[in-house]
Amino acid sequence: MRAGVAQGRLISPVLFSLYVNDIPSPSHHVELAFYADDTAIIATSRKPTLLVSYLESYLSDLQRYLSEWRIVINVSKRTAIIFSRAGRRFIQPRPVTLFEEPIELVDTTRYLGVTLDKGPTWSPHIYQVRKKTAQRMGMLGPVLNRKSDLSVTNGVLLYKQRIRSMIDYAFPRGGTLLAPMAGGYTCYNPSVSALVLVAPGT
């Protein structure tokens, strides 16, 4: 291995934390959100043009850091999305780039299992949760109906573990993720992930 840490080893999480400990600190208008090797770069501004400037400035520093430490970016997970308050219109800003490659600007993106849309309305995420819940209810129906021999206690436990957990997932995260929107426009890029998203390659 020329760079990085071995995947699946017990010490790898600690080594990775040390490895990325000196990632460039963001400016006043930019924030970073980490979860393992998924990174979201969050910029806020009342003007989309300034939003792009803030992101470009930070991505320039990030590019130097990635090159120095030989961290490869997973291109398929590199996206950007702009959130705006309902009813507000704006001219689409030019795309930001990383290693001279434009980061795709999308209407929806997934981050840590949550589908985010530019509204944000949460409709795509709710649709996905309802679809998965219906599928799982169909699978568990035979043991969760009134004619089942399963006890009520075990039925409730099974429901909480296999169905309710999907419905509840990411409720606290959703509030935290969108908190910066109070300032106006928010651009997420999940990758070293958007929100710009940037993720290390595998």
C-alpha positions as CSV (number, residue, x, y, z in Angstrom):
1,M,0.0,0.0,0.0
2,R,1.5,3.3,-1.1
3,A,-0.9,5.6,0.8
4,G,-3.9,5.4,3.1
5,V,-4.9,2.8,5.7
6,A,-5.8,-0.9,5.3
7,Q,-9.6,-1.5,5.1
8,G,-11.2,-3.7,7.8
9,R,-8.3,-3.6,10.3
10,L,-9.1,-2.8,13.9
11,I,-6.6,0.0,14.1
12,S,-7.7,1.5,10.7
13,P,-10.2,4.0,12.1
14,V,-7.6,5.5,14.5
15,L,-5.0,5.6,11.8
16,F,-7.5,7.3,9.4
17,S,-8.4,9.9,12.0
18,L,-4.7,10.7,12.4
19,Y,-4.3,10.7,8.6
20,V,-6.9,13.4,8.0
21,N,-6.4,15.3,11.2
22,D,-4.6,18.2,9.5
23,I,-7.2,18.6,6.7
24,P,-7.5,22.4,5.9
25,S,-9.7,24.4,8.3
26,P,-12.6,26.0,6.5
27,S,-13.2,29.8,6.4
28,H,-16.0,31.7,8.1
29,H,-18.6,30.8,5.4
30,V,-17.6,27.2,5.0
31,E,-18.1,24.2,7.4
32,L,-17.0,20.6,7.2
33,A,-19.1,17.6,8.3
34,F,-17.3,14.2,8.7
35,Y,-18.6,10.7,9.1
36,A,-15.8,8.1,8.8
37,D,-14.4,8.8,5.3
38,D,-17.5,10.7,4.0
39,T,-17.0,14.4,4.1
40,A,-19.5,17.2,3.3
41,I,-18.3,20.7,2.6
42,I,-21.1,23.2,3.5
43,A,-21.0,26.8,2.3
44,T,-23.7,29.4,3.1
45,S,-24.4,32.8,1.5
46,R,-27.2,35.0,0.5
47,K,-25.8,35.1,-3.1
48,P,-25.0,32.1,-5.2
49,T,-22.1,33.8,-6.8
50,L,-20.4,34.3,-3.4
51,L,-21.3,30.7,-2.6
52,V,-19.2,29.5,-5.5
53,S,-16.3,31.8,-4.5
54,Y,-16.3,30.4,-0.9
55,L,-16.3,26.9,-2.2
56,E,-13.6,27.5,-4.8
57,S,-11.3,29.0,-2.2
58,Y,-11.7,26.1,0.1
59,L,-11.5,23.4,-2.6
60,S,-8.2,25.0,-3.7
61,D,-6.7,24.4,-0.3
62,L,-8.3,20.9,-0.1
63,Q,-6.8,20.0,-3.5
64,R,-3.3,20.8,-2.2
65,Y,-3.9,18.8,0.9
66,L,-5.2,15.8,-1.1
67,S,-2.2,15.9,-3.4
68,E,0.3,16.1,-0.6
69,W,-1.2,13.1,1.2
70,R,-1.9,11.2,-2.0
71,I,-5.6,10.8,-1.1
72,V,-7.7,9.7,-4.2
73,I,-11.2,11.1,-4.6
74,N,-14.0,8.8,-5.7
75,V,-15.4,10.6,-8.7
76,S,-18.7,8.8,-8.7
77,K,-19.5,10.2,-5.2
78,R,-18.5,13.8,-5.9
79,T,-21.6,15.9,-6.3
80,A,-22.9,19.3,-5.3
81,I,-26.4,20.6,-4.5
82,I,-27.7,24.0,-3.8
83,F,-30.5,24.5,-1.3
84,S,-32.7,27.6,-1.3
85,R,-35.7,28.8,0.5
86,A,-39.0,27.9,-1.2
87,G,-40.0,30.5,-3.8
88,R,-36.6,32.1,-4.2
89,R,-35.3,32.1,-7.7
90,F,-31.7,32.5,-8.7
91,I,-29.4,32.2,-11.7
92,Q,-27.6,28.9,-11.7
93,P,-24.0,29.5,-10.8
94,R,-21.1,28.0,-12.6
95,P,-19.9,24.6,-11.3
96,V,-17.0,24.4,-8.9
97,T,-14.1,22.2,-9.8
98,L,-11.7,19.8,-8.1
99,F,-8.5,18.7,-9.8
100,E,-9.7,20.7,-12.9
101,E,-12.9,18.5,-13.1
102,P,-16.3,20.1,-12.6
103,I,-18.3,18.8,-9.7
104,E,-21.8,17.8,-11.0
105,L,-24.6,20.0,-9.7
106,V,-27.6,17.8,-9.0
107,D,-31.2,18.2,-7.8
108,T,-31.1,15.3,-5.3
109,T,-28.2,13.5,-3.6
110,R,-27.7,10.9,-0.9
111,Y,-25.7,11.6,2.2
112,L,-25.4,9.0,5.0
113,G,-28.5,7.2,3.8
114,V,-30.6,10.4,3.5
115,T,-31.9,11.7,0.2
116,L,-31.6,15.4,0.1
117,D,-33.4,17.6,-2.5
118,K,-32.8,21.2,-3.4
119,G,-36.2,22.4,-2.1
120,P,-35.6,21.1,0.5
121,T,-39.0,19.3,0.6
122,W,-37.8,15.9,1.9
123,S,-40.2,14.3,-0.6
124,P,-37.7,12.0,-2.3
125,H,-36.5,10.8,1.1
126,I,-40.0,10.2,2.4
127,Y,-40.9,8.3,-0.8
128,Q,-37.9,6.0,-0.4
129,V,-38.7,5.4,3.3
130,R,-42.3,4.6,2.5
131,K,-41.3,2.3,-0.3
132,K,-38.8,0.4,1.8
133,T,-41.2,0.3,4.8
134,A,-44.0,-1.2,2.6
135,Q,-41.6,-3.9,1.2
136,R,-40.5,-4.9,4.7
137,M,-44.1,-4.9,6.0
138,G,-45.0,-7.2,3.2
139,M,-42.2,-9.6,4.2
140,L,-43.1,-9.5,7.9
141,G,-46.8,-9.5,7.4
142,P,-47.3,-13.2,8.1
143,V,-45.7,-12.9,11.6
144,L,-47.2,-9.5,12.5
145,N,-50.9,-10.1,11.8
146,R,-53.5,-11.0,14.4
147,K,-53.6,-14.6,13.5
148,S,-49.8,-15.0,14.1
149,D,-48.6,-17.2,17.0
150,L,-46.0,-14.5,17.8
151,S,-46.5,-12.8,21.1
152,V,-47.5,-9.2,21.2
153,T,-44.2,-8.4,23.1
154,N,-42.1,-10.1,20.4
155,G,-44.2,-8.5,17.6
156,V,-43.6,-5.0,19.0
157,L,-39.9,-5.8,19.4
158,L,-39.7,-7.0,15.8
159,Y,-41.6,-3.9,14.5
160,K,-39.3,-1.6,16.4
161,Q,-36.1,-3.3,15.2
162,R,-37.1,-3.9,11.5
163,I,-39.6,-1.2,10.6
164,R,-39.7,1.7,13.0
165,S,-35.9,2.0,12.9
166,M,-36.2,2.8,9.2
167,I,-38.9,5.4,9.8
168,D,-37.0,7.1,12.6
169,Y,-33.6,7.0,10.9
170,A,-31.9,10.4,10.3
171,F,-34.6,12.6,12.0
172,P,-32.0,14.3,14.3
173,R,-29.5,14.5,11.5
174,G,-31.9,16.2,9.2
175,G,-32.4,19.1,11.6
176,T,-28.6,19.5,12.1
177,L,-27.8,19.2,8.4
178,L,-30.1,22.0,7.3
179,A,-29.5,24.3,10.2
180,P,-27.0,26.5,8.2
181,M,-29.9,27.3,5.8
182,A,-31.0,30.1,8.0
183,G,-28.5,32.4,6.3
184,G,-30.0,31.9,2.8
185,Y,-28.4,29.6,0.2
186,T,-26.6,26.5,1.2
187,C,-24.4,24.4,-1.1
188,Y,-23.7,20.9,0.0
189,N,-21.1,18.7,-1.7
190,P,-20.8,15.4,-0.1
191,S,-17.3,14.1,-1.0
192,V,-14.3,14.8,1.1
193,S,-18.2,14.8,0.3
194,A,-21.5,18.1,-1.1
195,L,-23.0,19.6,0.4
196,V,-19.5,19.9,-2.1
197,L,-20.0,15.7,-1.7
198,V,-16.4,14.5,-1.8
199,A,-15.4,10.9,-0.8
200,P,-12.1,9.1,-0.9
201,G,-11.7,6.5,-3.5
202,T,-11.6,2.8,-2.7
